[in-house]
Amino acid sequence: MPPPSSYLPLAAAPMSDPSPSPPPNPLAAASSFLQHHLSSLASRFAAPRPALAAARPPGPHGAAAQPLALGPDEVARALTGTPVFTVCNSSNEFVLVSDPATGLRSLGLLCFRSEDADALLSHVRTRQPVLGKGAKVVPITLDQVYMLKAEGIAFRFLPDPLQIKNALQLKSGLTGFDGVPVFQSDLLVVKKQKKRYCPVYFQKEDIERELRKASKSSKGSALSKQIMVGSLEDVLKKMEINDRNSGWDDLIFIPPGKSLNQHINEVSA
């Protein structure tokens, strides 16, 4: 199935048009659901974003060097294989939503948990039976999402609440977290097939498992001290503005439940 292309306020957006015109008014049936989730995101996660450390210090450029920023396809490649979930209608078109906080009316709502997408599907079926008939939860990978974003389509993620809690526990003093938390450790940077990989994890449990393998002496609080926390949104911005060979091009995002070695083997197969 081709990836769906965008969202409107619980309307259908044709996959052939990446920039559909929004309807004149937001759909009232979606407002309570969206206001609950989007306003809770704004209130719970409104805090300065912690940033992951750079993967490595930028190397010196020669006087005649012409550093090049990473292209969208290169950033997308680092996101390969990580699923998120959304709701599509019977024609495999995104069901679109509005963000009451920002006024955006062509907004793609993407869930990191399938159960959150199930809740959105249930809401669509209950409040809009005609639109909900044949609607379904559809997985789409983050690399596909990123390329749609590069075409100018707006998206909002619903992070996993457990990982928000994990991020706040690691960043003592923060009362909220803005964005999708991601986790990194310098201890897990590896070189394979003449390429350097700096893994970034979406689940704290996954990076802890990898750290236990890499450093058997690290346990409990000592293990947590090896983990840096940042937001997916900020990391992607840094990848976009930094040059090749700056270290940010070494990042590879590890899908939930997988190890670095497993993921590298899958994407390089």
N, C-alpha and C positions, 0 to 999 in steps of 0.2 A: 504494500500500500504506500503510495507517495505520502510524504509528510504533510499534515495539514498546515495551513498557512497563516491564519490569524484569528482574532476574536472580535465580536461585537456584543453589545449588551443582551446577552441571551438570544442573539440572532444567529444566522448562519453566514459564514464567510466563505466564499468559493475559493477553492485551492488554486484556481487559475489566476486569481487577482490578489497579489500580496499586499495591496493597499486599498481595501474596500472602503467605500464611503459610509460613515456611520449613519444610523437612522437619526431622525430629528430629536428624539427624546430617549433617555435611558429607560430600560425596561424596569418598571416598578417591581415586578415579581422577583427580580434578582437582588433588590436593594438590601433586604434584611440579612440575607445570607452573606452578601459581600461586605456590608457594613460591619457585621460581626467579625468576620475574618480579617478584613483589611484594617479596620480601626484597632483591632486587638494587636495586629502586627505593629501598627504605628506606635501604640502605647507601650507594648512589651519590649519592642526592640529598638526604641529611640534612644540611642546612646552612641558615643563616638565609636567608630568602627576600628577595632584592633586590626593591624595589618600584619600579614606574614612577613618574615624577614626575606630579603632578596635571596634567591637561590644561591647566588655567589656574588662576590664583588665584581662590578663591571670591569672588564679588561681594558687596558689602554688601547686607544685607536691610533694608528699611525697618522702622520700629518696628511697623507693623501687618501686615507681610508674614507669610504663613503658608507657609514653604517645604515642599515636598512631596518625599518620597523617590521615586526611580524605581520604578515598578511592574515586576513580573516580565515582563510583555509588552514593556515598553520595553527592558529589559536584553536579552531574547531577540532583539528586533529588531536590535540591534547585532551579533548573532552570525549573522545570516542568511547562508546559503550555504556555510558551512564544513563539509565532510564529515568524519565519523569513521566507523569501521567496527566492526561487532560480528558475532556469530554468532547466527543464528536457526534454529529447527527448521523442519520442513516446514509447520508451521501459522503461520509468521511470528511465533513467540513468542521472546522473548529466551531464550537459554541462560544461566542464572545461575551465579555463582561465589561462593566464600567467600574472605574475606581472612584467612589464618591469623595475620596480625600484629595485627588488631584484633578478630577474632571476628565481624565483620559477615557475615551469611549471605544477605542479599538485596542482592547487589552487582553492578552493571552494569559490565562490563569493556569499555572503549571504546578503540580503537587509532587513533592518528593516521596510521599507515601500514597500507595494505591487506595488506602481507605479514605483519605481526604478527597480523592477524585470520585470515589464511590458516593461520598456525601454530597458532592456537587451534582452528580448524576441523579441522585435521589431527589434533590431539590428541583432540578429541571423537570423531572417527570411529574412531580407533585404539583408544581406551580404552573407549568406550561405543558400540559399533556400532548398537545399537537406537536410542539417542538421536541418533546421528550420521547415521542414514539420512535423507536428504532435507535435512540441515542445510546451511546456506549462509552466506556472508559477505554482510552487508547494510549498505549505507551509511545513515547517519542524520545529519541536520545538527545543528550545535551549538545552534541555536535550539530545535529539538525536544527535544534533551537537557535544555536548561535548563528548559523548561516541565515536563518530567517530574520534574526535581529540585525544582522549586517545589511539586510534589505530594508530596514527601517521599521520593522514591526515591534511593537512594545509588548513586553512580557512582565508578569509579576510571579515570583515563586512563593509557594507556601512551604517553608522549611519543616523538617521533622522536629516536632517540639522537644523530643528527647535530646536531640543534638544541640538545640538551643540551650537546654539545661546543662548539658555537658560543657558547652563553651563557657557558660557563665561560671561554672564551678572552677574551670581552669583559669579564668580571668577574674580573680578576686577583686572586689571593689566595683565591678560593673553590675548595674541593676537591669540592664537591657542589652539586647544585641540586635544590630541592624543588618539584615541580610541573611544569607545562607551560610552557616558556619562550615569552615573547612579546617583540616588539621594537618600539620607538617612537622617533621623532625629532621634535623641535619644528620642524625645517626642513620637514616634510611636512604640517603643519597647513594646511588650505585652507578657503576659503569658497566654496560652490557653491549656487546657487539659494537664496540668503539663509540658508543653513544652514552652520554651522561643523562641519568634520570633522577629527577627530584620529585618523589611521589607526594601527591596531595590527596587526603582522604576525606570522605564525606561523613564517616562515622568514627567517633572516638574509639569505639570498641575494636575497629579494624586496625587502627594505627597502634593501639596498645598491644594487640596480638603480634604485630610485626616487630615492635620494639622488644617484646619478651624474647622473641627468637634471636634478634640481633644482639641483645645485651641481657644475658641471663641473670646478671647481678642486679638489674634494675627492677624494683618492685614497688607497688603502692605509690606513695607520694614522690619517690625518686623517679618513677616512670613518668608521672605527670609533668615533672619539671623539664622533661626532654621534649614536650609537645608545645608547639606554637599554634595559636588560633588566629584565623583571619576570616574574612568574608569572601565568598565566591565572587561577588560583584567587584570588590576592590582588586582581587587577584587578576581577574580578567582585564580590568582597566590597565593594570601595570603591565600585563603582557602586551596589550595593544600599543602602549606608548614607549616601551623599551625596545632597544635594538636587538637584532640577532647577536648571539655570543655575549649577551649581557648577563646570562644566567636564567632569565625568565623564560627563555625558549627551552629550558631543560625540564620544565614542569610537565607532569603527566598526572591526570586525575584518575583515581582508582575507584571504580564502581563499588557501591556498598556490598559487603560480603566477600570481596575478592582480595587476593594478595597482589603485590607488585609483580612477582614472577608470573603468576597466572595471567594477569592482565596483559603484560608485555608479550607473552607467548600467543595470546589470542589476537592482539591487534597486529602482530607481525607475521601471523600465519598466512 
